[in-house]
Amino acid sequence: MSLLPRTAEEFSSADYWERFFKKRGDKAFEWYGDYNKLCGMLHKYIKVQDKVLVVGCGNSELSEQLYDVGYKHLTNIDISETVITHMNQRNAQCRPDLTFQQVDATQTPYEDFTFQAALDKGTLDAMASEGEGTLARNMLTEVGRVLSIGGRYVCVTLAQESIIKLAVEHFVQLGWAVRLHCLQKESDPEENSFALPIFVLVCTKFRQPMPTPILEMCLGDDGAPTRLAQVAELLSAVKEHQAYSILRKKLNTGTDDSSNLSLTLCHIKTGLPRYTLTVQDCPLGAKVPKTNHFAIFIVPQGSETHWLYSSSEGQKQLAASANFRRLIIVAMHRNQEYSDMQAVQSEISPLVMDLAPPGMPSNHQVPFLSVGGDLGWREIVSRGVSELSGEYCVENVRGEDGELYRRLVFLSNAALVQSESRLVLSTIAESRKKKNKKKVKSKSCPSSSTSLSVDSGFLCCVHHEIMVAGLAMLGVGTPQNKDVSVSMLLVGLGGGGLPQFLRNFVPGATVEVVELDPVVLEVAKQWFGFQPDDHLTVTIGDGLEHICVLEKEGGRLFDAIMFDVDSKDRTVGMSCPPAAFVETSILQKVYRLLTPRGVFMLNLACRDTVLRDTVLERVVGVFPTILSHKIDGEINEVLLCSCNKNKTSDAAQFLSSLIQAARSLQHAMCTNRPGHDSGPHIDVAELLQGLKIA
């Protein structure tokens, strides 16, 4: 029968501990470790000559072992009469000066300033388990009373959030110095103990309360203390160490390629996220070289949102390509400074070696892997807050292709790039104005004085390229439609790259954009070169409401309607568009707003196959002809939905004629760019090769 308490309340019950020690008998119970594990910390903070109050001693051998190495002034107290009687009998002859007294730790009989140290191994955790923590506070108050000036309360604890918060705040309010050691546990796959690490809380009493809290965190017995400014920072560091320990425990007990465990490590001084570690194991049975035990892959700055590094599918592919038993994928965070690859490797090495797979030789050299051999480059050029979408940043990054890009990222979903545009250096822009065709390309980071501009002829998103290519379904650019205007409604602005491309390069294009967030419009204008005019207008408002109003008022039809809007609800399996945009009633309104030749274009990103099939079924129920294009390496697919009721029975012939129309569109876009120095970087016919009839 298990002796462990069944409820939190039992931890703080005298009756429970009385029953516990009667059942336990003579066998010592070493809560949170024995003398051998703790002696380094105890000798560091408790002097041999100190008078020590051992709070909640139980039947642990710790006091006996301390006595045997020279600590002769130990007063042991416990609430259990059974354990006190037993411990006195056990030590009466061999340790006559070692005293055990039945005392309630919340009401002790000792005079003020009696002891130089108070030692607590697990008692705080037991008492704080009581509902309001009243017992724990009373015990801490009593400890503070009986300690002399300069005395220390040394507490061995699991540091669960509510408990460590209670203790730290208590002593900070008293003006004591607070230091917390996180003890590193040895890796042991067979170990069946706590997954959480053991902490030692050391609180030092001053004659005059400290006006500014002294809060410190140390790693191991002798780690250098790191000073923290606020209690919240200390608690954050504790949670990080606990999460790391839990991850170690899981990895030591075995994982598989589907586990996809991850952990975020924060900067100990600022508390801000610094590294995210993702553990990816190779599938069981995979042919991995015997020497390929473990490797660490460092994701370049600016590349962490790439599908290969941010999605579970991509990470599995990366691990399979690396071909190690275990791969740790390390992503760096915004708002952090990293000097060079060597510094990052030195910082990461001691943090990740405990995550190595079981059975790896102790002297094995662990390789660091990366792309290009450097850390990449990132420069945050703007930050702000949107009432609708929260904090955002605009950043310049260097891509793995060596080109420079500008991104809009909402920090509530930092793994998703909201909008992206390619940048050109001012020297390149000027050379184009002079019709100098010589290509200038640099992998070096631009200086702060360098002027960068958006390349309006380049679309970073493949789904945007496919939407442009889909205009071939309208016959845009063909001789018979040479002077025919093309009206388009786009829901979702982002940085404005797609609507500007449509306005600049599609013959006869007029584009109306509906954007919910006014902040996005301002960001697009200021940082992405977005310039509305008579042919490119923006309406601030809800896209669904706008469609409903247009359909109700009547009188306006569009040749193309495009949905490119992401969902803020991360609980569903569809990240784009929001579910309300693909309800049958909305799809029917969209259909009625299109001209007879019109096309509805939907960027669909759905991980849930059942939900994806449901959306497709609804679209099929409204539009007579649907083409689908899945994007390689992404979950996105673009649906091109035509109002043309003349479905072709010969799919090959239909797609062949569409490719011919695409070539006409390509030619028209390349020749229809007055005032634009660079042409569109897009191959429409090539993009349509992947189309399938749904």
MARDRENLO-767570 format. One line per field, with one value per residue (C-alpha): residue in three letters; x, y, z. Coordinates in pm, whole numbers, plus 50000, padded with zeros to 5 digits. Last residue first. Example, Ala and Ser with C-alpha at 12.3 -4.5 7.8 and 13.67 -1.06 7.14 Angstrom:
# residues 2
aa <- (ser:ala)
x <- (51367:51230)
y <- (49894:49550)
z <- (50714:50780)
END
This chain:
# residues 694
aa <- (ala:ile:lys:leu:gly:gln:leu:leu:glu:ala:val:asp:ile:his:pro:gly:ser:asp:his:gly:pro:arg:asn:thr:cys:met:ala:his:gln:leu:ser:arg:ala:ala:gln:ile:leu:ser:ser:leu:phe:gln:ala:ala:asp:ser:thr:lys:asn:lys:asn:cys:ser:cys:leu:leu:val:glu:asn:ile:glu:gly:asp:ile:lys:his:ser:leu:ile:thr:pro:phe:val:gly:val:val:arg:glu:leu:val:thr:asp:arg:leu:val:thr:asp:arg:cys:ala:leu:asn:leu:met:phe:val:gly:arg:pro:thr:leu:leu:arg:tyr:val:lys:gln:leu:ile:ser:thr:glu:val:phe:ala:ala:pro:pro:cys:ser:met:gly:val:thr:arg:asp:lys:ser:asp:val:asp:phe:met:ile:ala:asp:phe:leu:arg:gly:gly:glu:lys:glu:leu:val:cys:ile:his:glu:leu:gly:asp:gly:ile:thr:val:thr:leu:his:asp:asp:pro:gln:phe:gly:phe:trp:gln:lys:ala:val:glu:leu:val:val:pro:asp:leu:glu:val:val:glu:val:thr:ala:gly:pro:val:phe:asn:arg:leu:phe:gln:pro:leu:gly:gly:gly:gly:leu:gly:val:leu:leu:met:ser:val:ser:val:asp:lys:asn:gln:pro:thr:gly:val:gly:leu:met:ala:leu:gly:ala:val:met:ile:glu:his:his:val:cys:cys:leu:phe:gly:ser:asp:val:ser:leu:ser:thr:ser:ser:ser:pro:cys:ser:lys:ser:lys:val:lys:lys:lys:asn:lys:lys:lys:arg:ser:glu:ala:ile:thr:ser:leu:val:leu:arg:ser:glu:ser:gln:val:leu:ala:ala:asn:ser:leu:phe:val:leu:arg:arg:tyr:leu:glu:gly:asp:glu:gly:arg:val:asn:glu:val:cys:tyr:glu:gly:ser:leu:glu:ser:val:gly:arg:ser:val:ile:glu:arg:trp:gly:leu:asp:gly:gly:val:ser:leu:phe:pro:val:gln:his:asn:ser:pro:met:gly:pro:pro:ala:leu:asp:met:val:leu:pro:ser:ile:glu:ser:gln:val:ala:gln:met:asp:ser:tyr:glu:gln:asn:arg:his:met:ala:val:ile:ile:leu:arg:arg:phe:asn:ala:ser:ala:ala:leu:gln:lys:gln:gly:glu:ser:ser:ser:tyr:leu:trp:his:thr:glu:ser:gly:gln:pro:val:ile:phe:ile:ala:phe:his:asn:thr:lys:pro:val:lys:ala:gly:leu:pro:cys:asp:gln:val:thr:leu:thr:tyr:arg:pro:leu:gly:thr:lys:ile:his:cys:leu:thr:leu:ser:leu:asn:ser:ser:asp:asp:thr:gly:thr:asn:leu:lys:lys:arg:leu:ile:ser:tyr:ala:gln:his:glu:lys:val:ala:ser:leu:leu:glu:ala:val:gln:ala:leu:arg:thr:pro:ala:gly:asp:asp:gly:leu:cys:met:glu:leu:ile:pro:thr:pro:met:pro:gln:arg:phe:lys:thr:cys:val:leu:val:phe:ile:pro:leu:ala:phe:ser:asn:glu:glu:pro:asp:ser:glu:lys:gln:leu:cys:his:leu:arg:val:ala:trp:gly:leu:gln:val:phe:his:glu:val:ala:leu:lys:ile:ile:ser:glu:gln:ala:leu:thr:val:cys:val:tyr:arg:gly:gly:ile:ser:leu:val:arg:gly:val:glu:thr:leu:met:asn:arg:ala:leu:thr:gly:glu:gly:glu:ser:ala:met:ala:asp:leu:thr:gly:lys:asp:leu:ala:ala:gln:phe:thr:phe:asp:glu:tyr:pro:thr:gln:thr:ala:asp:val:gln:gln:phe:thr:leu:asp:pro:arg:cys:gln:ala:asn:arg:gln:asn:met:his:thr:ile:val:thr:glu:ser:ile:asp:ile:asn:thr:leu:his:lys:tyr:gly:val:asp:tyr:leu:gln:glu:ser:leu:glu:ser:asn:gly:cys:gly:val:val:leu:val:lys:asp:gln:val:lys:ile:tyr:lys:his:leu:met:gly:cys:leu:lys:asn:tyr:asp:gly:tyr:trp:glu:phe:ala:lys:asp:gly:arg:lys:lys:phe:phe:arg:glu:trp:tyr:asp:ala:ser:ser:phe:glu:glu:ala:thr:arg:pro:leu:leu:ser:met)
x <- (48850:49025:49399:49647:50020:50116:49944:50256:50470:50229:50231:50608:50662:50921:50707:50901:51127:51135:50767:50641:50441:50414:50192:50451:50553:50198:50059:50317:50245:49869:49910:50118:49851:49583:49783:49815:49436:49383:49594:49405:49071:49206:49343:49019:48803:48444:48455:48221:48026:47878:48151:48133:48488:48649:49027:49113:49463:49632:49832:49970:50322:50618:50476:50171:49852:49671:49299:49069:48695:48420:48046:48073:47821:47806:48171:48261:48061:48220:48565:48504:48386:48686:48918:48739:48790:49154:49230:49556:49379:49532:49297:49377:49051:49011:48664:48659:48419:48318:47950:48045:48089:47889:47630:47900:48040:47692:47663:48002:47883:47566:47766:47999:48354:48434:48285:48558:48835:49051:49318:49439:49206:49240:49052:49194:49420:49138:49295:49217:49409:49282:49355:49010:49008:48714:48770:48568:48365:48004:47837:47468:47345:47281:47237:47539:47761:47639:47694:48041:48134:48002:48219:48528:48490:48599:48859:48807:49120:49146:49374:49286:49216:49523:49660:50039:50187:50565:50593:50707:50498:50201:50169:50214:49936:49702:49781:49701:49355:49270:48974:49106:48890:49083:48939:49149:49108:49306:49301:49618:49760:50106:50091:49742:49774:50123:49999:49708:49947:50217:49983:50168:49873:49564:49291:48974:49054:48788:48890:48767:48936:48899:48869:49105:49300:49026:49008:49388:49439:49580:49317:49127:48937:49084:49426:49350:49449:49815:49773:49616:49895:50158:49982:49974:50348:50411:50711:50569:50828:50744:50698:51060:51035:51299:51605:51824:52156:52244:52197:52447:52328:52422:52653:52512:52533:52372:52406:52279:52404:52105:52182:51862:51954:51647:51762:52097:51919:51717:52029:52217:51916:51931:51644:51389:51162:50821:50655:50322:50171:50473:50358:50580:50533:50164:50070:50379:50214:50481:50521:50823:51083:51321:51685:51829:52104:51896:51874:51688:51834:51590:51428:51168:50831:50697:50353:50179:49806:49579:49267:49391:49712:50038:50367:50721:50936:51270:51367:51690:51765:52068:52170:52358:52641:52754:52545:52268:52343:52465:52648:52817:52821:53157:53101:53304:53013:52896:52525:52316:52008:51957:52112:51892:52144:52382:52134:52196:52573:52617:52377:52592:52910:52726:52574:52915:53072:52791:52831:52720:52359:52130:51769:51454:51349:51416:51667:51554:51740:51645:51777:51822:51811:51907:52078:51995:52025:51774:51536:51565:51485:51187:51058:51103:50907:50613:50612:50603:50840:51180:51106:50802:51018:50913:51252:51438:51492:51777:51944:51816:52082:52079:52220:52328:52300:52379:52516:52807:52602:52479:52098:51879:51535:51382:51214:51156:51424:51389:51303:51353:51258:51452:51329:51596:51593:51242:51241:51298:51529:51815:51787:51721:51447:51457:51156:51097:50979:50878:50784:50670:50590:50946:50956:51038:51206:51214:51520:51353:51050:51263:51479:51166:51043:51377:51366:51012:51125:51425:51200:50945:51217:51347:50995:50960:51282:51171:50832:51007:51170:51515:51723:52089:52261:52461:52766:52707:52850:52591:52407:52275:52225:51941:51950:51700:51809:51501:51561:51510:51684:51538:51781:51948:51945:51808:51929:51699:51842:51604:51745:51577:51520:51434:51089:51046:51034:51152:51141:51500:51578:51667:51911:52047:52207:52004:52118:52031:51859:51985:51767:51891:51678:51811:51572:51367:51067:50852:51116:51095:50720:50728:50989:50798:50454:50592:50788:50471:50234:50475:50606:50954:51035:51192:51501:51485:51779:51664:51975:52085:52265:52069:51948:51673:51389:51149:51208:51142:50818:50705:50794:50587:50289:50310:50321:50024:49821:49888:49525:49439:49708:49971:50192:50253:50393:50602:50744:50832:51021:51371:51381:51699:51695:52025:52190:51937:51805:51728:51387:51332:51216:50878:50768:50423:50405:50669:50452:50698:50769:51138:51443:51785:52128:52358:52345:52440:52531:52332:52008:52009:51752:51539:51520:51432:51153:50993:51010:50863:50566:50492:50455:50470:50842:51140:51514:51755:52108:52410:52672:52735:53068:53051:52851:52598:52530:52478:52234:52050:52010:51900:51538:51280:51074:51281:50994:51209:51575:51675:52051:52290:52591:52935:52958:52857:52542:52539:52807:52812:52442:52472:52752:52597:52271:52314:52522:52296:51987:51745:51407:51232:51461:51230:51427:51304:51237:50860:50700:50351:50379:50558:50274:49994:50141:50212:49846:49720:49938:49778:49972:50047:49702:49544:49713:49531:49625:49935:50218:50229:50133:50000)
y <- (51929:51984:51984:52265:52201:52328:52658:52802:52732:52923:53224:53256:53537:53802:54089:54359:54613:54985:55058:55383:55204:54834:54660:54482:54211:54174:54129:53866:53664:53690:53558:53270:53197:53180:52905:52725:52749:52592:52295:52269:52242:51995:51772:51792:51682:51690:52066:52244:52519:52680:52942:53084:52967:52865:52874:52699:52765:52518:52592:52316:52393:52201:52195:52414:52231:52384:52320:52404:52435:52458:52475:52688:52662:52296:52247:52521:52348:52010:52170:52318:51981:51803:52051:51996:51620:51667:51891:52068:52345:52639:52755:53060:53107:53257:53323:53366:53564:53495:53552:53848:53777:53924:53644:53382:53569:53578:53201:53147:53353:53142:52820:52908:52948:53291:53203:52941:53202:53167:53041:52872:52574:52297:52487:52602:52866:53121:53433:53308:53433:53639:53597:53568:53681:53796:53822:53966:54176:54290:54601:54694:54511:54672:54336:54175:54475:54489:54116:54134:54428:54251:53950:54164:54361:54718:54958:55001:55028:55155:55064:55200:55556:55546:55351:55345:55053:55089:54809:55001:55317:55239:54873:54960:55220:54970:54703:54951:55006:54638:54488:54524:54525:54583:54713:54658:54802:54619:54715:54517:54328:54461:54753:54713:54337:54372:54643:54420:54130:54322:54516:54444:54242:54353:54092:54056:54134:54253:54270:54449:54365:54611:54488:54656:54348:54098:53949:53960:53763:53957:53852:53545:53526:53184:53343:53541:53223:53311:53604:53375:53123:53391:53495:53131:53112:53395:53621:53810:54019:54307:54558:54523:54710:54971:54979:55277:55197:55410:55125:54920:54640:54286:54111:53859:54101:54104:54349:54241:54443:54562:54933:55093:55412:55365:55009:55130:55357:55068:54855:55128:55179:54819:54595:54436:54137:54157:53956:53957:53788:53565:53294:53146:53461:53391:53637:53827:53952:53949:54185:54096:54268:54058:54074:53820:53569:53268:53158:53479:53792:53956:54296:54323:54482:54397:54333:54339:54270:54175:54389:54674:54676:54736:54857:54776:54897:54832:54500:54387:54019:53840:53477:53298:53172:52843:52865:52648:52494:52179:52150:51814:51624:51462:51138:51103:50982:50730:50774:50505:50713:50998:51336:51588:51641:51781:52056:52326:52284:52323:52612:52902:52774:52707:53055:53214:53017:53111:53484:53775:53692:53969:53904:54100:53828:53468:53202:52857:52539:52205:51917:51608:51255:50927:51126:51121:51495:51448:51250:51517:51793:51598:51544:51915:51998:51780:51923:52273:52560:52452:52312:52536:52848:53065:53016:53145:53505:53413:53097:52769:52596:52217:52013:51654:51319:50955:50937:50697:50384:50520:50555:50315:50391:50108:50338:50676:50942:51161:51532:51746:52111:52372:52731:52983:53332:53393:53704:53666:53968:53845:53468:53494:53242:52882:52758:52383:52141:51778:51649:51306:51159:51047:50835:50897:50708:50730:50950:51190:51230:51293:51543:51730:51738:51879:52151:52247:52270:52483:52717:52738:52838:53109:53253:53252:53450:53700:53742:53815:54115:54251:53938:53889:53581:53383:53189:52815:52636:52381:52367:52659:52979:53234:53556:53803:54091:54309:54685:54855:54563:54525:54636:54371:54132:53776:53549:53330:53022:52819:52488:52352:51992:51931:51814:51465:51327:50972:50658:50654:50378:50622:50797:51138:51299:51578:51937:52131:52463:52704:52995:53303:53546:53836:53945:54266:54120:54169:53981:53700:53645:53702:53428:53181:53229:53233:52914:52741:52867:52772:52439:52492:52122:52219:52199:52501:52676:52963:53158:53364:53696:53842:53548:53309:53237:53500:53434:53063:53149:53371:53097:52845:53081:53144:52770:52701:52978:52850:52910:52545:52337:52228:52500:52279:51984:52193:52394:52068:51923:51946:52248:52358:52669:52842:53067:52977:53144:53493:53507:53244:52892:52741:52686:52760:52709:52433:52231:52064:51703:51725:51537:51606:51493:51523:51150:51035:50664:50587:50783:50793:50531:50584:50957:50898:50653:50876:51174:50968:50848:51187:51340:51723:51726:51909:51850:52073:52035:52174:51903:51940:51757:51500:51250:51513:51597:51225:51195:51508:51370:51021:51112:50987:51307:51625:51870:52180:52121:52416:52467:52623:52696:52552:52342:52636:52619:52781:52602:52289:52238:52298:52050:51800:51775:51469:51268:51376:51225:51338:51506:51322:51062:50831:50618:50261:50196:50183:50332:50231:50413:50699:50754:50718:51002:51198:51176:51270:51583:51694:51930:51681:51526:51848:51802:51474:51105:51127:50884:50567:50344:50000)
z <- (44213:43880:43938:43894:43931:43586:43664:43826:43517:43295:43526:43557:43808:43886:43758:43573:43735:43656:43691:43538:43270:43349:43094:42879:43129:43257:42906:42813:43127:43072:42717:42848:43106:42835:42665:43000:43041:42700:42809:43139:42954:42702:42977:43175:42883:43008:43027:43261:43091:43404:43424:43778:43837:44168:44197:44526:44657:44889:45199:45420:45303:45158:44808:44759:44664:44364:44324:44035:44085:43822:43898:44215:44501:44610:44520:44770:45045:44973:44973:45318:45453:45297:45470:45800:45772:45670:45969:45886:45693:45511:45234:45020:44829:44483:44341:43963:43745:43384:43460:43685:44054:44343:44329:44380:44681:44834:44782:44948:45244:45290:45252:45538:45415:45559:45900:45952:45958:45644:45694:46013:45988:46248:46515:46848:46692:46655:46504:46154:45854:45561:45192:45033:44670:44459:44084:43796:44036:44033:44167:44127:44434:44774:44950:44787:44862:45224:45281:45127:45348:45657:45577:45519:45842:45798:45665:45291:45078:44721:44432:44087:44203:44429:44726:44785:44983:45016:45272:45580:45615:45392:45489:45858:45833:45666:45925:46203:46052:46116:45932:45579:45264:44941:44616:44304:43957:43690:43321:43244:43547:43638:43879:44025:44072:44222:44455:44564:44636:44823:45050:45372:45497:45305:45365:45158:44793:44549:44183:43874:43543:43254:42895:42645:42534:42607:42253:42224:42548:42842:43094:42972:43300:43384:43328:43645:43828:43773:44010:44269:44215:44279:44598:44712:44649:44896:44844:44547:44362:44129:44409:44524:44854:44929:45150:45231:45397:45699:45946:45749:45524:45626:45382:45139:44851:44508:44223:43883:43586:43387:43424:43312:43500:43714:43768:43897:44145:44287:44319:44503:44727:44840:44737:44965:44920:45082:45358:45538:45841:45896:46135:46408:46619:46673:46947:46833:46515:46245:45949:45743:45528:45318:45212:44968:45055:44949:45314:45378:45533:45769:45810:46082:46144:46486:46627:46962:46977:46687:46726:46944:46743:46925:46786:46691:46404:46238:46395:46231:46171:46033:45997:46271:46049:45892:45578:45719:46056:46231:46563:46613:46945:47020:47213:47534:47746:47487:47400:47566:47633:47384:47466:47647:47928:47665:47581:47837:47875:47497:47438:47559:47397:47071:47079:47137:46852:46614:46672:46889:46970:47094:47194:47106:46861:46947:46844:46731:46831:46674:46886:46669:46809:46647:46373:46002:45919:45636:45858:46126:45875:45742:46094:46162:45846:45948:46301:46157:46247:46111:45764:45724:45759:46053:46224:45919:46031:46261:46138:46289:46496:46457:46745:46691:46869:46816:46463:46534:46466:46132:46128:45933:46073:46276:46522:46364:46413:46719:46710:47018:46982:47177:47183:47274:47424:47559:47783:48158:48147:48364:48317:47945:47882:47760:47563:47554:47288:47256:46911:47036:46692:46615:46928:47290:47574:47953:47944:47702:47926:48232:48049:47937:48295:48405:48140:48240:48602:48513:48314:48593:48841:48608:48578:48957:48989:48726:48897:49228:49066:48986:48945:49035:48891:49146:49026:49043:49345:49446:49115:48912:49107:49119:49319:49462:49686:49731:49756:50094:50274:50623:50898:51114:50821:50794:50512:50303:50126:49910:49789:49478:49370:49007:48900:48750:49103:49155:48944:48826:48577:48300:48537:48445:48750:48904:48882:49195:49133:49398:49514:49697:49895:50102:50377:50376:50563:50254:50053:50309:50264:49888:49851:50068:49909:49554:49627:49739:49468:49189:49308:49444:49487:49818:50040:50273:50436:50661:50743:51041:50995:51287:51496:51388:51633:51495:51126:51178:51359:51072:50824:51023:51041:50668:50598:50826:50657:50305:50210:50138:50310:50061:50206:50511:50319:50081:50374:50551:50255:50403:50636:50814:51034:51102:51360:51629:51945:51807:51985:52254:52176:52266:51903:51765:51384:51394:51634:51868:51966:52048:51918:52067:51945:52250:52336:51985:52011:52326:52294:51911:51809:52120:52059:51691:51778:52037:51800:51512:51715:51872:51524:51510:51446:51593:51575:51766:51628:51811:51758:51384:51353:51072:51281:51380:51014:50948:51236:51125:50772:50876:50810:51059:51041:51093:51048:51115:51202:51424:51404:51657:51443:51527:51208:50992:50777:50431:50227:50444:50374:49999:49943:50187:49991:49770:50019:50306:50150:49880:49830:50119:50268:50463:50709:50764:51132:51100:50793:50899:51232:51057:50811:51066:51274:50956:50853:51197:51198:50870:50640:50363:50409:50274:49936:49888:49853:50070:49992:50201:49910:50000)
END
